[in-house]
Structures are given as C-alpha cells and as structure tokens.
C-alpha cells in the first residue's frame, strides 16, 4: 500500500498521461458499436501498461530507499 506522499509523487510523475487517458476513454466510448472491442480498448490498455510500469518502478525505488 502506498502512503499519501507516495501517491502524490505517483500522481505528479504521471500527470503527463492524463490527457492521453481522457482521449483513450473518449475514443473507446465513441467507437462502441463501430469498432471491435479489442481495437476500441487498445489505447486504454496502453495507458494501463504505462501506469503499471511507472507504479512498479516507483515502488521498487521506494523499497530500495528504506
């Protein structure tokens, strides 16, 4: 579990990703019924992958500083 300081650092480190996240969500919603689900959700999966990598990097960095 991350403490509040770690959460703030994570939010600051991933702030650049917010516009892409909004666009990916809008793309998925707007293209429902037009595109297949695997393609429609691909941008969201990319964002999820980036966030997971950043979180893993930050938590491993925090553990090494203890």
Residue frames as a rotation matrix with the C-alpha (Angstrom) as fourth column:
UNK 1
0.578 0.816 0.000 0.00
0.816 -0.578 0.000 0.00
0.000 0.000 -1.000 0.00
UNK 2
-0.332 -0.685 0.648 1.27
0.654 -0.663 -0.366 3.46
0.680 0.302 0.668 -0.86
UNK 3
-0.236 0.226 -0.945 1.27
0.816 -0.481 -0.319 6.24
-0.527 -0.847 -0.071 1.71
UNK 4
0.733 0.656 -0.180 -0.07
0.470 -0.679 -0.564 9.69
-0.492 0.329 -0.806 0.83
UNK 5
0.214 -0.736 -0.643 3.37
-0.495 -0.649 0.578 11.06
-0.842 0.195 -0.503 -0.08
UNK 6
-0.720 -0.465 0.514 3.96
0.128 0.639 0.758 8.18
-0.681 0.612 -0.401 -2.49
UNK 7
0.103 0.851 0.514 0.52
0.879 0.164 -0.447 8.72
-0.465 0.498 -0.732 -4.00
UNK 8
0.733 0.118 -0.670 1.29
-0.037 -0.976 -0.213 12.41
-0.679 0.181 -0.711 -4.56
UNK 9
-0.277 -0.925 -0.258 4.61
-0.493 -0.094 0.865 11.55
-0.825 0.367 -0.430 -6.20
UNK 10
-0.586 0.126 0.801 2.92
0.564 0.773 0.291 8.98
-0.582 0.622 -0.524 -8.44
UNK 11
0.522 0.849 0.081 0.25
0.697 -0.371 -0.614 11.49
-0.491 0.377 -0.786 -9.50
UNK 12
0.533 -0.404 -0.744 2.88
-0.406 -0.893 0.195 14.10
-0.743 0.198 -0.640 -10.27
UNK 13
-0.531 -0.827 0.183 5.01
-0.277 0.374 0.885 11.62
-0.801 0.420 -0.427 -12.19
UNK 14
-0.636 0.349 0.689 2.09
0.700 0.636 0.324 10.51
-0.325 0.688 -0.649 -14.35
UNK 15
-0.009 0.657 -0.754 0.41
0.107 -0.749 -0.654 13.91
-0.994 -0.087 -0.063 -14.87
UNK 16
-0.605 -0.296 -0.739 1.60
-0.643 -0.365 0.673 13.97
-0.469 0.883 0.031 -18.48
UNK 17
-0.982 0.180 0.061 -0.52
0.187 0.865 0.466 10.87
0.031 0.469 -0.882 -19.12
UNK 18
-0.469 0.859 -0.204 -3.88
0.238 -0.099 -0.966 12.39
-0.850 -0.502 -0.158 -18.10
UNK 19
-0.095 0.476 -0.874 -4.76
-0.802 -0.556 -0.216 13.96
-0.589 0.681 0.435 -21.48
UNK 20
-0.692 -0.208 -0.691 -3.95
-0.621 0.660 0.423 10.67
0.368 0.722 -0.586 -23.22
UNK 21
-0.924 0.382 -0.003 -6.10
0.308 0.739 -0.599 8.79
-0.227 -0.554 -0.801 -20.69
UNK 22
-0.226 0.874 -0.430 -9.06
-0.198 -0.473 -0.859 11.11
-0.954 -0.109 0.279 -21.32
UNK 23
-0.202 0.100 -0.974 -8.65
-0.969 -0.168 0.184 10.75
-0.145 0.981 0.131 -25.08
UNK 24
-0.912 -0.204 -0.355 -8.40
-0.273 0.949 0.155 6.93
0.305 0.238 -0.922 -24.82
UNK 25
-0.703 0.710 0.025 -11.57
0.335 0.362 -0.870 6.74
-0.627 -0.604 -0.493 -22.74
UNK 26
-0.023 0.700 -0.713 -13.45
-0.522 -0.617 -0.589 9.04
-0.852 0.359 0.380 -25.11
UNK 27
-0.493 -0.247 -0.834 -12.23
-0.863 0.264 0.432 7.04
0.114 0.932 -0.344 -28.12
UNK 28
-0.995 0.092 -0.048 -13.44
0.100 0.978 -0.182 3.81
0.031 -0.186 -0.982 -26.55
UNK 29
-0.404 0.900 -0.163 -16.86
0.246 -0.064 -0.967 5.23
-0.881 -0.431 -0.195 -25.71
UNK 30
-0.018 0.404 -0.915 -17.38
-0.713 -0.647 -0.271 6.98
-0.701 0.647 0.300 -29.08
UNK 31
-0.485 -0.273 -0.831 -16.37
-0.845 0.390 0.365 3.97
0.225 0.879 -0.420 -31.16
UNK 32
-0.677 0.318 0.663 -18.63
-0.195 0.792 -0.579 1.49
-0.709 -0.521 -0.475 -29.35
UNK 33
0.364 0.850 0.381 -20.64
0.128 0.360 -0.924 -0.45
-0.922 0.385 0.023 -31.88
UNK 34
0.806 -0.142 -0.574 -18.36
-0.579 -0.389 -0.717 0.69
-0.121 0.910 -0.396 -34.70
UNK 35
-0.055 -0.929 -0.366 -15.04
-0.796 0.262 -0.546 -0.97
0.603 0.261 -0.754 -33.93
UNK 36
0.394 0.120 -0.911 -14.32
0.262 0.936 0.236 -4.37
0.881 -0.332 0.337 -32.41
UNK 37
0.993 0.106 0.052 -13.73
-0.023 -0.261 0.965 -4.31
0.116 -0.959 -0.257 -28.65
UNK 38
0.463 -0.882 -0.084 -10.08
0.816 0.388 0.428 -5.40
-0.345 -0.267 0.900 -28.89
UNK 39
-0.292 -0.559 0.776 -9.27
0.826 -0.556 -0.090 -2.40
0.482 0.615 0.625 -31.10
UNK 40
0.447 0.599 0.664 -11.55
0.158 -0.784 0.601 0.03
0.880 -0.164 -0.445 -29.30
UNK 41
1.000 -0.005 -0.004 -9.90
0.004 -0.085 0.996 -0.68
-0.006 -0.996 -0.085 -25.94
UNK 42
0.440 -0.897 0.049 -6.32
0.804 0.369 -0.467 -0.80
0.401 0.245 0.883 -27.21
UNK 43
-0.049 -0.495 0.868 -5.48
-0.033 -0.868 -0.496 2.81
0.998 -0.053 0.026 -26.21
UNK 44
0.639 0.340 0.690 -6.78
-0.679 -0.174 0.713 2.15
0.363 -0.924 0.120 -22.69
UNK 45
0.939 -0.328 -0.107 -4.64
0.344 0.885 0.313 -0.97
-0.008 -0.330 0.944 -22.44
UNK 46
0.133 -0.918 0.374 -1.57
0.592 -0.229 -0.773 1.02
0.795 0.324 0.513 -23.47
UNK 47
0.109 -0.012 0.994 -2.29
-0.548 -0.835 0.050 3.59
0.829 -0.550 -0.098 -20.75
UNK 48
0.920 0.281 0.275 -2.80
-0.383 0.492 0.782 0.81
0.084 -0.824 0.560 -18.20
UNK 49
0.674 -0.727 -0.128 0.53
0.675 0.677 -0.292 -0.75
0.299 0.111 0.948 -19.18
UNK 50
-0.081 -0.703 0.706 2.37
0.188 -0.707 -0.682 2.58
0.979 0.078 0.190 -18.83
UNK 51
0.357 0.298 0.885 0.80
-0.739 -0.489 0.463 3.23
0.571 -0.820 0.045 -15.42
UNK 52
0.999 0.013 -0.036 1.64
0.009 0.836 0.549 -0.28
0.037 -0.549 0.835 -14.20
UNK 53
0.330 -0.943 0.045 5.28
0.729 0.224 -0.647 0.12
0.600 0.247 0.761 -15.28
UNK 54
-0.128 -0.357 0.925 5.56
-0.221 -0.899 -0.377 3.52
0.967 -0.252 0.036 -13.57
UNK 55
0.668 0.448 0.594 3.98
-0.671 0.016 0.742 2.20
0.322 -0.894 0.311 -10.39
UNK 56
0.900 -0.382 -0.209 6.29
0.417 0.894 0.162 -0.83
0.125 -0.233 0.964 -10.32
UNK 57
0.032 -0.927 0.374 9.31
0.541 -0.298 -0.786 1.42
0.840 0.228 0.492 -10.88
UNK 58
0.016 0.022 1.000 8.25
-0.543 -0.839 0.027 3.79
0.839 -0.543 -0.002 -8.11
UNK 59
0.877 0.350 0.330 7.52
-0.462 0.423 0.780 1.05
0.133 -0.836 0.533 -5.58
UNK 60
0.674 -0.707 -0.213 10.83
0.675 0.707 -0.210 -0.66
0.299 -0.002 0.954 -6.30
UNK 61
-0.144 -0.701 0.698 12.60
0.196 -0.712 -0.674 2.67
0.970 0.040 0.240 -5.85
UNK 62
0.367 0.364 0.856 10.81
-0.723 -0.468 0.508 3.25
0.586 -0.805 0.091 -2.54
UNK 63
0.996 0.021 -0.092 11.78
0.034 0.831 0.556 -0.19
0.088 -0.556 0.826 -1.26
UNK 64
0.341 -0.940 -0.011 15.42
0.749 0.278 -0.602 0.35
0.568 0.197 0.799 -2.14
UNK 65
-0.152 -0.363 0.919 15.49
-0.165 -0.908 -0.386 3.65
0.975 -0.210 0.078 -0.17
UNK 66
0.811 0.548 0.204 14.33
-0.292 0.077 0.953 2.05
0.507 -0.833 0.223 3.08
